[in-house]
Amino acid sequence: MKKLTYIVLATGAALGAFAVQQSAVADDMAGMKMSPGAMSPAASKSALTDAEIRKVDPASGMVTLKHGALENVGMPPMTMAFKASDAAMLKQAHEGDKVKVRVENVGGTMTIVTMQKQ
């Protein structure tokens, strides 16, 4: 029974120390100014990557891009063809255009979901 009492007391002390530490961390962050959504996953998910259009193939709906790192899908910089999510993208895309893109894995296919000319 003594052993159980010591375990309960030690657990209580550890939880108390953790609560004090968390309170101190919260106080340290009280003066920080952060815009709404600055650290939300949604903010990083909407990031755009610099790219250059190398080829547009309206027949297949594909656009070949020389792009920077696509961190949201874990892809390093390279040149690769992607499916365009919207046919309207293909009409506005021309070889040599500098663009900002958002690529996502849509149903197992790497797809350009956003493309903006620079």
Secondary structure, 3 states (H helix, E strand, C coil): CHHHHHHHHHHHHHHHHHHHHHHHHHHHCCCCCCCCCCCCHHHHHCCCEEEEEEEEECCCCEEEEEECCEHHHCECCEEEEEEECCHHHHHHCCCCCEEEEEEEEECCEEEEEEEEEC
